[in-house]
């Protein structure tokens, strides 16, 4: 069996087989990877506990698949091409051989600093090649990485560090993003005030921003590398891992409480990211592939690092932002590095589209063969612009739907093979069994139906647990509907059986492709001393997809609304990070609540959307009068 599907007929045939004989199908896929020892059992599962075990008994190390196994044939092929923030700084290329050397070297640095198999390591780095090196070095020695996105606050880092119980953090003095320098080490210092268990911080030099290095705790990356060089131990054999050993933890927001640590394991995640990368993008050996995501999110984990590298691809990573020095930066990068496959987010497409075609016109985009979209629903206008302006009508667009919890892409066209329709993710990949259910959990049969999207059979890349709290994993994903994984997304299956994701049906917002939990954000806002209570809803935003709308009841003190708004934003930046700052804050005297005290978000959502004509039944509210006041206030904010 081939790893890559080559035609639509083959897709249909393989899909059928993957449903009829899933274990046989996945064993065939897994055969394309390097295992030190093969599995005894392909799959053992139930969604009740849940228990999900793939390739039990198998032994492997994912870095042997991403690096060692390519050395013989692809040793001199670029593995990572790094484009810096500043276009005047030289770009860097790491071949597979060089990347392996660097990973081995840093693996020894980690060992010298006491990291052992099973230890958790927190990584807070900018988008530089050393981030890839660090992630892979952890995987090589069997340490569990927990990457924290550079836009999160000290408080968020502290929460994540304490939840994983890690004692080592890897960061840099600073990071460049457009005209800004982010002082990463200083943010880590603030976090560590709350993390007594951390006794080692490795600091990479990037911006040479002044940093406070604490004796006995903080060490320079460069010094640690020198130590390894003097010790003369350049190589580091890969640790033998069990297929179900943890590979990493990545935190993501849900509808309740604090972010949870999604756990992925070595064998299944490796197979799933490699399989989906090879198929969805139809990667060819000579192609340059550019995913614009940040490695702090799942897309970067799966489709900058693990998926592409396990397939011997050239993966381009970019340190900066799409709009600096101007809104033509992506297209300059495409031209400079002759990018063949571009994978980006609708929010970036919309923002570049809004900047005007003058930034695209005249750029040589002739290398582009395939385009991808990820992270949020893509509207037709953006899809069409992407198709015409960037793909020149010749590059298939894959609108890939998936989640942090999924490990890799679940529903998506296969580039050049599956037909495409703007804003449709089209069809499940072989091995994925989506179902739509109604509120009561009844499976909706046939076509032309809408419902909640669930998956009824496991796949190798799926979440195994939420770190330190298995019950929370069960509650969140497996309790809503019996024997199904619930995605939290709504979905339409049209008359031809094609899938269109319509967005979250729970209280999770998707702002510029970033998941924001409303409860988490409300908690942050409520920490401000002048705030009595708050309610967050999303509203349609032309660039971000969804904007954040906050209804806030403030206490007597506040006299200047604008000042209080700024204070609230500052509070959110401190507690979560600037990415969660509300776009609009409306002060209200009360919130629409039912007699049992539940906030009726439906009403708040409609008002935020500016659609107040039909608010539905409000007679069950404790105080229906508050609705008129909120409507009037919203009008003034618009
Ligand atoms: C949304 C990102 C529509 C969806 C990989 C999902 C999408 C959430 C798409 C997961 C898409 C992701 N079309 N919606 N192609 N891709 N989403 O965990 O609501 O950051 O539940 O993973 O993003 O976001 P996450």
Boltz pocket constraint, residues with backbone or C-beta under 6 A from the ligand:
constraints:
  - pocket:
      binder: B
      contacts: [[A, 252], [A, 297], [A, 298], [A, 299], [A, 373], [A, 374], [A, 375], [A, 376], [A, 377], [A, 378], [A, 399], [A, 400], [A, 401], [A, 402], [A, 403], [A, 404], [A, 405], [A, 411], [A, 425], [A, 487], [A, 488], [A, 489], [A, 501], [A, 502], [A, 503], [A, 504], [A, 510], [A, 513], [A, 514], [A, 515]]
      max_distance: 6.0
